[in-house]
């Protein structure tokens, strides 16, 4: 986790029937915060020990403050007025943006409840609102891995902010987060391109480089690009990663991935035909047997033909 690098306040109103003018107006009902809001920022179950455990888990990577100091800032954040989906104004409440980011990173490690996860989300979102890119990228990856991308109207502006970072192509961690999500959804060709770009713009503050190289080597393996997969995994210098890539290259995993692409293509994902073509052409390039090489080429041509939107089935 590299540190240098939605919360919505629901307000309920009621309409009351008109009363006789001879009577005084009814007293305004007492307004209590909704249970969801109370739970969302209730840190009564949080203690400095939680921060201490999380700091220990990072191996000292995160620890600008003491556990007690982090806890005091967490209380300050929980008590601060929230700005609907935009979270908290950190500057107005005397909370340094870097500290908000670190608190979120630490709490994410020890998160065990929905309420605490919402606190993490709000911390990252608040820092992102102040253009702190590490928080934007961290929250985006968290949402992508949780399968929540594009599902919340409250996070639309945030998601646009992250995709702008991806489009700019200069933040290696942003490119990794998005490339990882492409890999997880079976878009291996697009994932490989995105992850290659992440490696090329490594700025020396590449907190997720290992994740990037792992997903890149797996993408190559799924695409049948044996030499590229092996070359990439070498950079990890990890025997376990070597074994995993060998398994992808030598077992039915790659075949299963191709079958999934084909099934998706039959369901209307015509872009999968293009990926299947790339896989076959890559297999052709790596094949030494003349007959098998020819067979891969023919399949590549057929998948390319089906990828043409003008082709009628």
Protein Blocks (a to p, Z undefined) as FASTA:
>chain_A
ZZkbccdddddddddddddfkbccdddddddddfklmmmmmcklgcfklmmmmmmmnnom
aofbcfklmmmmmmmmmmpccehjnopafklnopafklmmmmmmmmmmmgcbfklmmmmm
mmmmmmmmnopaklmmmmmmmmmmnopgokafklmmmmmmmmmmmmnopamklmmmmmmm
mmmnopamlmmmmmmmmmmmoghiafklmmmmmmmmmmmmmnopaklmmmmmmmnopakl
mmmmmmmmmmmklmmmmmmmmmmmmnopamlmmmmmmmmmmmmmmpmblklmmmmmmmmm
mmmmmmpmkbcZZ
